[in-house]
Amino acid sequence: MPTAFCPNCDEEITLQAPRLGQVVICPSCGTELEVVSVKPLELDFLFEEEEEWEEEWGEEEEEEEEW
C-alpha cells in the first residue's frame, strides 16, 4: 500500500487506494491533508480557497457597514 508522511508531524500515513484531491486526516495530529500526487504518493496541507475567500469578504463587508 502507498505511504506518505504528514507535512505537519511527519507521521507515516498509509492509504489503500489514494485519489488525487482526496482529503485525509492525519491520525496523529489531526491535520487535514490533501493528496496532491498519487505516484509517488504525496500529501500537502488542505487549502480551502472558498472558505478563505468568504472570510476575507465577510470582514471587508463588516468594516464598510461601520462607516
Order of alpha helices (4+ residues) and beta strands (2+ residues): beta-beta-beta-beta-beta-alpha
